[in-house]
Amino acid sequence: MAPNPNSPTPVAAPVQPELPPRLNSNQIFRGQKTIEIDHGEQRYTLRVTKENKLILTK
């Protein structure tokens, strides 16, 4: 079937990227200043500094 020159050209809708899950740090720390995270065979420490910043160390 030959294309109809009078029909509109289809336009692809933009794909919206999926947003990553978001957690509040209070949900993670539960009142503590330091937590440990096991990731694979490694253990990491996530802590809150005096300036209320986060530091992740191995």
N, CA, C and O atoms as a Tinker XYZ file with bonds, in Angstrom:
   232  protein
     1  N      0.845000   -1.173000    0.000000    73     2
     2  CA     0.000000    0.000000    0.000000    64     1     3
     3  C      0.892000    1.239000    0.000000    63     2     4     5
     4  O      1.821000    1.337000    0.803000    81     3
     5  N      0.619000    2.164000   -0.880000    73     3     6
     6  CA     1.414000    3.380000   -1.007000    64     5     7
     7  C      1.024000    4.362000    0.098000    63     6     8     9
     8  O     -0.151000    4.456000    0.455000    81     7
     9  N      2.001000    5.094000    0.643000    73     7    10
    10  CA     1.674000    6.075000    1.689000    64     9    11
    11  C      0.806000    7.194000    1.129000    63    10    12    13
    12  O      0.937000    7.585000   -0.031000    81    11
    13  N     -0.070000    7.692000    1.967000    73    11    14
    14  CA    -0.977000    8.778000    1.590000    64    13    15
    15  C     -0.253000   10.101000    1.866000    63    14    16    17
    16  O      0.045000   10.392000    3.024000    81    15
    17  N      0.036000   10.908000    0.845000    73    15    18
    18  CA     0.762000   12.159000    1.062000    64    17    19
    19  C     -0.040000   13.173000    1.864000    63    18    20    21
    20  O      0.532000   14.149000    2.350000    81    19
    21  N     -1.349000   12.974000    2.018000    73    19    22
    22  CA    -2.186000   13.912000    2.768000    64    21    23
    23  C     -2.317000   13.544000    4.245000    63    22    24    25
    24  O     -2.863000   14.324000    5.025000    81    23
    25  N     -1.824000   12.366000    4.641000    73    23    26
    26  CA    -1.950000   11.962000    6.046000    64    25    27
    27  C     -0.819000   12.587000    6.864000    63    26    28    29
    28  O      0.289000   12.755000    6.355000    81    27
    29  N     -1.089000   12.933000    8.128000    73    27    30
    30  CA    -0.054000   13.552000    8.959000    64    29    31
    31  C      1.067000   12.558000    9.261000    63    30    32    33
    32  O      0.839000   11.354000    9.379000    81    31
    33  N      2.266000   13.089000    9.382000    73    31    34
    34  CA     3.416000   12.254000    9.723000    64    33    35
    35  C      3.352000   11.931000   11.213000    63    34    36    37
    36  O      3.222000   12.838000   12.035000    81    35
    37  N      3.442000   10.643000   11.572000    73    35    38
    38  CA     3.394000   10.293000   12.994000    64    37    39
    39  C      4.621000   10.857000   13.731000    63    38    40    41
    40  O      5.739000   10.844000   13.214000    81    39
    41  N      4.381000   11.339000   14.925000    73    39    42
    42  CA     5.443000   11.902000   15.757000    64    41    43
    43  C      5.551000   11.056000   17.008000    63    42    44    45
    44  O      4.550000   10.784000   17.670000    81    43
    45  N      6.775000   10.635000   17.335000    73    43    46
    46  CA     6.984000    9.820000   18.527000    64    45    47
    47  C      6.846000   10.692000   19.769000    63    46    48    49
    48  O      7.396000   11.791000   19.840000    81    47
    49  N      6.103000   10.181000   20.745000    73    47    50
    50  CA     5.957000   10.905000   22.017000    64    49    51
    51  C      7.260000   10.792000   22.797000    63    50    52    53
    52  O      7.883000    9.730000   22.791000    81    51
    53  N      7.687000   11.856000   23.467000    73    51    54
    54  CA     8.922000   11.776000   24.247000    64    53    55
    55  C      8.759000   10.794000   25.397000    63    54    56    57
    56  O      7.710000   10.735000   26.038000    81    55
    57  N      9.801000   10.035000   25.645000    73    55    58
    58  CA     9.779000    9.047000   26.722000    64    57    59
    59  C     10.202000    9.740000   28.011000    63    58    60    61
    60  O     11.263000   10.363000   28.070000    81    59
    61  N      9.378000    9.631000   29.028000    73    59    62
    62  CA     9.698000   10.224000   30.321000    64    61    63
    63  C     10.609000    9.266000   31.086000    63    62    64    65
    64  O     10.261000    8.100000   31.269000    81    63
    65  N     11.769000    9.743000   31.534000    73    63    66
    66  CA    12.643000    8.863000   32.306000    64    65    67
    67  C     12.000000    8.521000   33.644000    63    66    68    69
    68  O     11.349000    9.360000   34.268000    81    67
    69  N     12.191000    7.288000   34.070000    73    67    70
    70  CA    11.643000    6.855000   35.353000    64    69    71
    71  C     12.466000    7.477000   36.478000    63    70    72    73
    72  O     13.695000    7.407000   36.474000    81    71
    73  N     11.786000    8.074000   37.423000    73    71    74
    74  CA    12.478000    8.697000   38.544000    64    73    75
    75  C     12.927000    7.629000   39.541000    63    74    76    77
    76  O     12.205000    6.659000   39.773000    81    75
    77  N     14.112000    7.799000   40.133000    73    75    78
    78  CA    14.572000    6.815000   41.120000    64    77    79
    79  C     13.766000    6.945000   42.407000    63    78    80    81
    80  O     13.219000    8.011000   42.689000    81    79
    81  N     13.687000    5.869000   43.190000    73    79    82
    82  CA    13.002000    5.970000   44.476000    64    81    83
    83  C     13.685000    7.012000   45.358000    63    82    84    85
    84  O     14.898000    7.205000   45.274000    81    83
    85  N     12.914000    7.674000   46.191000    73    83    86
    86  CA    13.459000    8.708000   47.081000    64    85    87
    87  C     13.100000    8.362000   48.520000    63    86    88    89
    88  O     11.948000    8.062000   48.831000    81    87
    89  N     14.102000    8.407000   49.390000    73    87    90
    90  CA    13.909000    8.181000   50.818000    64    89    91
    91  C     14.366000    9.411000   51.577000    63    90    92    93
    92  O     15.335000   10.065000   51.188000    81    91
    93  N     13.680000    9.722000   52.644000    73    91    94
    94  CA    14.128000   10.773000   53.540000    64    93    95
    95  C     15.209000   10.169000   54.430000    63    94    96    97
    96  O     15.080000    9.023000   54.860000    81    95
    97  N     16.263000   10.915000   54.710000    73    95    98
    98  CA    17.355000   10.375000   55.511000    64    97    99
    99  C     16.888000    9.944000   56.900000    63    98   100   101
   100  O     17.499000    9.068000   57.512000    81    99
   101  N     15.812000   10.549000   57.403000    73    99   102
   102  CA    15.269000   10.117000   58.700000    64   101   103
   103  C     14.792000    8.675000   58.658000    63   102   104   105
   104  O     14.858000    7.968000   59.663000    81   103
   105  N     14.310000    8.232000   57.494000    73   103   106
   106  CA    13.875000    6.847000   57.340000    64   105   107
   107  C     15.063000    5.893000   57.411000    63   106   108   109
   108  O     14.924000    4.755000   57.860000    81   107
   109  N     16.210000    6.349000   56.977000    73   107   110
   110  CA    17.402000    5.498000   56.944000    64   109   111
   111  C     18.120000    5.509000   58.294000    63   110   112   113
   112  O     18.490000    4.455000   58.813000    81   111
   113  N     18.314000    6.687000   58.854000    73   111   114
   114  CA    19.114000    6.810000   60.078000    64   113   115
   115  C     18.330000    6.511000   61.351000    63   114   116   117
   116  O     18.922000    6.065000   62.334000    81   115
   117  N     17.033000    6.738000   61.366000    73   115   118
   118  CA    16.183000    6.448000   62.527000    64   117   119
   119  C     16.763000    7.011000   63.822000    63   118   120   121
   120  O     16.817000    6.321000   64.839000    81   119
   121  N     17.197000    8.277000   63.773000    73   119   122
   122  CA    17.705000    8.940000   64.958000    64   121   123
   123  C     19.181000    8.718000   65.245000    63   122   124   125
   124  O     19.717000    9.307000   66.183000    81   123
   125  N     19.848000    7.884000   64.457000    73   123   126
   126  CA    21.270000    7.632000   64.640000    64   125   127
   127  C     22.073000    8.582000   63.761000    63   126   128   129
   128  O     21.520000    9.217000   62.863000    81   127
   129  N     23.361000    8.680000   64.013000    73   127   130
   130  CA    24.251000    9.511000   63.195000    64   129   131
   131  C     25.062000    8.671000   62.210000    63   130   132   133
   132  O     25.642000    9.215000   61.270000    81   131
   133  N     25.112000    7.352000   62.413000    73   131   134
   134  CA    25.917000    6.462000   61.571000    64   133   135
   135  C     25.136000    5.181000   61.306000    63   134   136   137
   136  O     24.480000    4.640000   62.196000    81   135
   137  N     25.217000    4.704000   60.060000    73   135   138
   138  CA    24.655000    3.397000   59.707000    64   137   139
   139  C     25.688000    2.646000   58.882000    63   138   140   141
   140  O     26.568000    3.253000   58.272000    81   139
   141  N     25.577000    1.328000   58.866000    73   139   142
   142  CA    26.433000    0.495000   58.024000    64   141   143
   143  C     25.589000   -0.093000   56.910000    63   142   144   145
   144  O     24.438000   -0.477000   57.117000    81   143
   145  N     26.176000   -0.156000   55.730000    73   143   146
   146  CA    25.490000   -0.673000   54.546000    64   145   147
   147  C     26.323000   -1.811000   53.976000    63   146   148   149
   148  O     27.490000   -1.617000   53.635000    81   147
   149  N     25.733000   -2.996000   53.870000    73   147   150
   150  CA    26.383000   -4.113000   53.199000    64   149   151
   151  C     25.995000   -4.060000   51.733000    63   150   152   153
   152  O     24.814000   -4.026000   51.389000    81   151
   153  N     27.013000   -4.053000   50.867000    73   151   154
   154  CA    26.795000   -4.011000   49.420000    64   153   155
   155  C     27.701000   -5.059000   48.807000    63   154   156   157
   156  O     28.916000   -4.876000   48.725000    81   155
   157  N     27.100000   -6.166000   48.375000    73   155   158
   158  CA    27.920000   -7.276000   47.881000    64   157   159
   159  C     28.785000   -7.798000   49.014000    63   158   160   161
   160  O     28.285000   -8.121000   50.091000    81   159
   161  N     30.075000   -7.879000   48.768000    73   159   162
   162  CA    31.017000   -8.354000   49.775000    64   161   163
   163  C     31.615000   -7.211000   50.589000    63   162   164   165
   164  O     32.458000   -7.449000   51.453000    81   163
   165  N     31.195000   -5.980000   50.329000    73   163   166
   166  CA    31.782000   -4.816000   50.983000    64   165   167
   167  C     30.830000   -4.238000   52.038000    63   166   168   169
   168  O     29.609000   -4.352000   51.923000    81   167
   169  N     31.411000   -3.623000   53.054000    73   167   170
   170  CA    30.633000   -2.897000   54.066000    64   169   171
   171  C     31.026000   -1.429000   54.018000    63   170   172   173
   172  O     32.208000   -1.087000   54.027000    81   171
   173  N     30.023000   -0.571000   53.967000    73   171   174
   174  CA    30.215000    0.873000   53.906000    64   173   175
   175  C     29.606000    1.509000   55.150000    63   174   176   177
   176  O     28.688000    0.959000   55.757000    81   175
   177  N     30.126000    2.668000   55.517000    73   175   178
   178  CA    29.586000    3.444000   56.627000    64   177   179
   179  C     29.071000    4.766000   56.068000    63   178   180   181
   180  O     29.780000    5.475000   55.354000    81   179
   181  N     27.835000    5.081000   56.402000    73   179   182
   182  CA    27.230000    6.345000   56.015000    64   181   183
   183  C     26.990000    7.123000   57.298000    63   182   184   185
   184  O     26.333000    6.634000   58.217000    81   183
   185  N     27.529000    8.346000   57.355000    73   183   186
   186  CA    27.370000    9.130000   58.577000    64   185   187
   187  C     26.969000   10.565000   58.269000    63   186   188   189
   188  O     27.204000   11.086000   57.178000    81   187
   189  N     26.358000   11.181000   59.269000    73   187   190
   190  CA    25.961000   12.583000   59.199000    64   189   191
   191  C     27.017000   13.388000   59.941000    63   190   192   193
   192  O     27.356000   13.068000   61.080000    81   191
   193  N     27.536000   14.430000   59.304000    73   191   194
   194  CA    28.563000   15.273000   59.915000    64   193   195
   195  C     27.924000   16.340000   60.803000    63   194   196   197
   196  O     26.702000   16.484000   60.842000    81   195
   197  N     28.763000   17.075000   61.505000    73   195   198
   198  CA    28.285000   18.191000   62.339000    64   197   199
   199  C     27.606000   19.259000   61.490000    63   198   200   201
   200  O     26.728000   19.975000   61.971000    81   199
   201  N     28.017000   19.366000   60.214000    73   199   202
   202  CA    27.424000   20.344000   59.296000    64   201   203
   203  C     26.193000   19.789000   58.584000    63   202   204   205
   204  O     25.685000   20.398000   57.643000    81   203
   205  N     25.715000   18.624000   59.043000    73   203   206
   206  CA    24.533000   17.949000   58.481000    64   205   207
   207  C     24.733000   17.519000   57.030000    63   206   208   209
   208  O     23.793000   17.530000   56.237000    81   207
   209  N     25.959000   17.141000   56.692000    73   207   210
   210  CA    26.277000   16.582000   55.374000    64   209   211
   211  C     26.403000   15.067000   55.529000    63   210   212   213
   212  O     26.558000   14.559000   56.640000    81   211
   213  N     26.336000   14.355000   54.408000    73   211   214
   214  CA    26.484000   12.894000   54.434000    64   213   215
   215  C     27.855000   12.515000   53.892000    63   214   216   217
   216  O     28.329000   13.076000   52.904000    81   215
   217  N     28.489000   11.536000   54.570000    73   215   218
   218  CA    29.767000   11.009000   54.108000    64   217   219
   219  C     29.646000    9.489000   54.059000    63   218   220   221
   220  O     29.249000    8.851000   55.034000    81   219
   221  N     29.998000    8.919000   52.898000    73   219   222
   222  CA    30.000000    7.470000   52.709000    64   221   223
   223  C     31.439000    7.024000   52.606000    63   222   224   225
   224  O     32.189000    7.513000   51.761000    81   223
   225  N     31.837000    6.076000   53.480000    73   223   226
   226  CA    33.211000    5.561000   53.459000    64   225   227
   227  C     33.171000    4.046000   53.390000    63   226   228   229
   228  O     32.192000    3.405000   53.774000    81   227
   229  N     34.260000    3.500000   52.892000    73   227   230
   230  CA    34.401000    2.051000   52.754000    64   229   231
   231  C     35.101000    1.506000   53.968000    63   230   232
   232  O     35.324000    0.299000   54.061000    81   231
